């Protein structure tokens, strides 16, 4: 038969001390389980034959790990008489605890030390439902009519209706399958009351444990796990941890997971490069040989199985672990060739002369792949440098200092390549990490250069023309080229020198003057050019500095050249000095004196030497009439031989006040007006006249342009001559075959922007889109004419594109010809006389005259 056992047998192991903690396990966990108290129960419904069923129960001491076992045999119990009426199994009965009576006859409350054992109910039971669990009964039901009820979550509280009780018999039943993962334990309270609702028993607590079944598969937290491990890692290196969870009871085998690796791809160099801790999920390496350059990624299929990994009863699930092998610098850079070659023109810098190529098996664009180059030999002066191309990893040999072909024709460099990070431990640089670079220097035509440059010579001024000063020659650095040099003068501010184009001799062509404005600090600079005949020709410049020695070739002059004094000797005098363009010792101290003639000079004036450079001029007489006086003064310098010069001092004598200031300046200003002031006044007058003349010319040109613009106006565009009156109505409709568009301004007329402001034609066509006015039908009813005209007027008034001036408005153009013939042939005897014209009265006052003429009937 099929039977479900909630409690089949109790297994107890006796110990000597009775204090051991024993853990029970069943050899058939899918069918039977053992609680901590030794109660064995069935976890599912299964067929049980008449033969005895056997299974083992294991007991293990949790401290000493000592194990025992016992065999349990099951057999079908023979059915007793009347069993069919009572069911296949006897329902357990729970009695309310008896309350002892007090001396006064009332019930005495019992201490709560009586505990009803919990009811174990497996989850996911298949029924049938409702399934009876226990019967709750009070021994008072013999004398009283009682009613039983249960309260608590699962009964009258959410989730309600899971447990029900028969109020008469006290039979407690479950109505549906339970799910331990939702609620693992129910706490109910049973009540017994009489028919009046009075409590006859204290409530008892009923605990229902939901026994876990293995109904949930393990679930990985992630379906794909990513981890990394450096290449070359030793066995036992931690890689990553995968984790799965199981919703079943973790304290039972249903929730105890075990991990294992199902597959590894690729399987090189070994199919078991990794292992996993079956309890923690930690993945570690178990074999050597991880090489990113061969296999850069491994894919592992990880399986998690519950029931401690039982392949028979456990539920499983899988996930993917992707392990990336990270790069380490285990491959040094190697040159693709042992020798490289390049060439560079001499005197060139920042030129790439060779391209060094290397190979590196490490991951590109990482510090383990990026190459650094260094020159280990062949360049003692540091004329070369090697830069790394970040994209190709090539080494670019570059010249950083000029190279002279005449000094070095070839360089043989020894270069080494390394990575940005050191090589992994135990790996050495092979010979392929070193190479040689042969750089050939190309000879080019170089500039000649003067030696020395600048060249300084000392020479006295006043040297006559044609005198040879020196030889200023240049050298050609191209010793291995047969070239000649020619010389030319590049800069000679005073035009004093010439240079021989062949031998570079410099001679004078004018007198050298130290006092020339082209001489600065006694030095005269001239620049010369030396050019060779190479291909292409090159040239170089050199500067000749002539230090001119002073000679006494300039006579002193009085300074200042103009002065003022009073008519009387007191209260002021005139202090003067000398100006000499020579320098010491051909300048001061100076000697000052007055000439003997004219005689009035010494009679009126006296001069007193103050020191070697200054003297004082005073009036010798008591009064001298105001005016301008030229006083010659003889000044002699200290040169060898000395030079004398008589220079004129212009003295303005004026009337003075008590402070010594002139009071009659206006009287002598005209006489004392200098040449410079007169020239300045004349220049101002000339500039003013030129400005006046330019203004007059500009005014005339503007008047001509204004007149020309007026003449450009088309006379036909003048509104004063464009208004014509036509009184003739012409003949009939046959005479009116003309184009109405000719009444509008043609498109060829110049646009508004070119016309003067204010000139507009009254009949000018607006430059806008034509308004959409109502179109009359081909054969309108005569009664529609008034509506048609009103609609056209309204459209014209509301047209936003209409110009602000009057313009021609065409309502309808009927075209040429008329089916009615000429109006000139109308006569009263035509058939039209019989037509009814009374509708003309409806057209308004404008058609009243026609209505009177034609709408009067016989009248």
Secondary structure as UniProt FT lines:
FT   STRAND          2..3
FT   STRAND          9..10
FT   STRAND          22..26
FT   TURN            29..31
FT   STRAND          32..34
FT   TURN            36..37
FT   STRAND          39..42
FT   STRAND          46..47
FT   STRAND          53..61
FT   TURN            62..64
FT   STRAND          67..74
FT   TURN            81..82
FT   HELIX           83..86
FT   STRAND          92..95
FT   TURN            103..104
FT   STRAND          119..122
FT   TURN            123..124
FT   STRAND          131..137
FT   HELIX           139..142
FT   STRAND          146..151
FT   TURN            154..156
FT   TURN            160..161
FT   STRAND          163..165
FT   TURN            167..169
FT   STRAND          171..174
FT   TURN            180..182
FT   STRAND          185..194
FT   TURN            195..196
FT   STRAND          204..211
FT   STRAND          219..220
FT   STRAND          224..230
FT   TURN            231..232
FT   TURN            235..236
FT   STRAND          238..241
FT   STRAND          244..245
FT   TURN            250..251
FT   HELIX           253..255
FT   STRAND          258..265
FT   STRAND          274..276
FT   TURN            278..280
FT   STRAND          282..285
FT   TURN            292..294
FT   STRAND          297..305
FT   HELIX           307..309
FT   TURN            311..313
FT   STRAND          316..326
FT   STRAND          334..335
FT   STRAND          339..345
FT   TURN            346..347
FT   STRAND          352..356
FT   STRAND          358..359
FT   TURN            364..365
FT   TURN            367..369
FT   STRAND          371..377
FT   TURN            380..381
FT   STRAND          384..388
FT   TURN            390..392
FT   STRAND          395..399
FT   TURN            405..407
FT   STRAND          410..419
FT   TURN            425..426
FT   HELIX           431..433
FT   STRAND          434..442
FT   STRAND          449..450
FT   STRAND          455..460
FT   TURN            461..462
FT   TURN            465..466
FT   STRAND          468..471
FT   STRAND          474..475
FT   TURN            479..480
FT   STRAND          485..492
FT   TURN            493..494
FT   STRAND          497..499
FT   TURN            501..503
FT   STRAND          505..508
FT   TURN            514..515
FT   TURN            517..518
FT   TURN            521..522
FT   STRAND          523..532
FT   STRAND          539..549
FT   STRAND          557..559
FT   STRAND          562..566
FT   STRAND          574..579
FT   TURN            584..585
FT   STRAND          591..594
FT   HELIX           599..604
FT   STRAND          605..609
FT   STRAND          614..619
FT   STRAND          627..636
FT   STRAND          644..654
FT   TURN            658..659
FT   HELIX           665..669
FT   TURN            670..672
FT   HELIX           675..711
FT   HELIX           715..717
FT   HELIX           719..721
FT   HELIX           733..736
FT   HELIX           740..743
FT   TURN            747..748
FT   HELIX           752..754
FT   TURN            757..758
FT   TURN            762..763
FT   TURN            778..779
FT   HELIX           782..784
FT   HELIX           785..797
FT   TURN            800..801
FT   TURN            819..820
FT   HELIX           823..825
FT   TURN            828..829
FT   HELIX           831..834
FT   HELIX           838..843
FT   HELIX           845..847
FT   HELIX           848..854
FT   TURN            857..858
//
